[in-house]
């Protein structure tokens, strides 16, 4: 599935808040069509990395290329075009609270696509269905939805424009184990049928074991990437602790 | 990549729909209308030949699926062939989607809705008034409880609130009231000099500021500055479940959060009003010395003759009442926040509007009361 050219390529990235350095000289390649899980201890900057790649956080040094284009060198116009090729699901869904779910999904349609109203309605219903929401969810407001449904609605909105890359920030955090594993399967099946590349920040070892092709571990302000099998052999103390701890073992065994 | 296109050819009872280009979102508008006009009358089967399609996304796959559904409804078979392996997965996924339910229609507007809206709004306002009254009662009970056990007063919070909402408001209130004094004096000189009575500007400034302007304008500033802050602070705590945390610790949010704010404002606003009165009179004096022929000392002695202590107290007595209204409405709306951050914003606005409304209504009541009492 993977092609030679990485779809996202980060080189020498440095981010810092004030004097606190989060990432230093960080390199990362994401291959087209893979599910990459990003893990790391709390405060190591997983979400910061995601936010930096999608341009919400300034970087101090380094380059970030997405689809082969250096995001730092693009004009506003080009950046907007690039942004319509990726979708982002924020931790709590980040739905616009004054709009219904259907209207939330239609925001990207209205901004980036020129659609007749009937077709827009159909596509909205389609995204709601694809995200595994009940059909009547479209008319509801975010405050009327449960946490899991809010994430699905956020996913439906992220998928509105058929992005090539999907960024997920802790998609299964706050879901019960059944809901979390259903969400994992949903992401996997969407990834396969829509041909997505998924960049997923997660704490969930089960997600890592079941749906991630490769895992990127943020340690010591850098990143180590590998498959689960490779990282199990790694002798970095944090990585050993993470994958060989009781929770890590349990997740691996449930996968067998 | 070429935009999506298709053409149809007939072969006996079969229609072959040859598709090509990229069937993606940008092309969907033209494909949508063309597919809706597809005429296959008399055909038995329609063959979708996707061999030349370069790319498909969900929009394109949906258009194919919808056309097939429409054909099936007309009793015509539809077969899809030639899709590339990559596209096949998507087509199959979309194929699993059943007929989509219609989205909830946009609400239409009618005269009945208008009348119903007025009724609903009236009941809402009455319910709101009842809730506010309930809250007032709960606050009074809390005050009584604290009065019985004075050790339960949150002294630190109380003092902190006096600083935030009294001391820190002094610059803005001072500047504003100084300017108000100038404006009143200017208007007074302009009008009264037509009767040669410009010297009564001193009376005008003194009486209007002490009785009304000082306390009213301070209250307006404080409603905007502190009432809104109370709602936002307590509302944010409500969203963060901090209020629930306070309750589970066996504490009363009224005692912990509401009382210190209300009591602090009831202390701060009278003090601010006193300060505001001084500043407004200074502003009036400043303008008077510039426009009419009085010195500052003369202004003060004229003022001394013009105003009595009654005028001063008429204004001052209103200050704690207004403070109670502003702080209570602010805290009340904060406690009513539910769910999302959006409601914090909405209720903050509502708190300021309600507080100003009530302040002016009560001010009018005071005027009526004082006129009956002949003060």
Interface residues (C-beta under 8 A of the other chain):
Chain A: X97 X98 X100 X102 X113 X114 X115 X116 X118 X119 X121 X122 X123 X124 X125 X126 X127 X129 X130 X135 X136 X138 X139 X142 X143 X159 X161 X162 X189 X192 X193 X194 X195
Chain B: X24 X25 X26 X28 X29 X32 X33 X57 X58 X59 X62 X66 X86 X89 X90 X92 X93 X94 X97 X100 X101 X102 X103 X104 X339 X340 X341 X342
